[in-house]
Amino acid sequence: MTSVSVIIPALNEEESIASVVRECFATNIPSVIIVVDNGSTDRTAERAREAGAKVVSEPRHGYGRACLAGIRALAPESEIVVFLDGDGSDCPEFMNQLVDPIAAGTYDFVIGSRTRGQREPGSMNLQQIFAGRLAGWLMSILYDVRYTDMCPFRAIRRDALEKLSMKEETYGWNLEMQMKAARLGLRILEVPVNHRRRAGGISKVSGTLRGTFVAGARILTTFVKIALKL
């Protein structure tokens, strides 16, 4: 049986994290769920433990830093790694659609597309939709690969993930993974997934004008760096 680990970065999401962990376990797919407490000031870590997750700490804020901390906590036997957010917006019931193609040996990297799935009203703003489409179009020119979103809900083969040598520590993490996967010639599949309004916390990307600007600037910087292979 394929060993699947789930990594959930979480920052001040005590309202949603326990439900997210339970929903992941309910799929009967993950062997372990790792919640990375990314410097929370609430009871996120406690709620995650109560729900059965393994909790690791990364006190330095940054989505990429949290993901990297989760990777360092993976058990040696883990074969497939799933990433999703802890705010309740991703739908774990779609996890098999991400994991099964990898477990079957057909694909190395499977990413969800919120824009191709059913979205709850208010779950994504126009800037997020536009950014995902634009990044996908640019990557199609560079790498001849089709992406329509930078969705955080994704699965990747463990050895393929290690080959990517991920570096980005903040908002550019998802884009870095997609670009490097395409550049290295991984077998990539994008599948529609549903998306909900967040159940806990405030978005660090779209929740404020400053957050949107900072995230956009970081994502653009990441794109240019990887495109130029710096």
Secondary structure, DSSP 8 states (H G I E B T S, - for coil): ---EEEEEEESS-TTTHHHHHHHHHHTT--SEEEEEE-S-SSSHHHHHHHTT-EEEE--S--HHHHHHHHHHT--TT--EEEE--SSS-B-GGGHHHHHHHHHTTS-SEEEEETTTS-B-TTSS-HHHHHHHHHHHHHHHHHH--------S-EEEEHHHHHHH-----STTHHHHHHHHHHHTT--EEEEE--B----SS--TTTSSHHHHHHHHHHHHHHHHHHHTT-
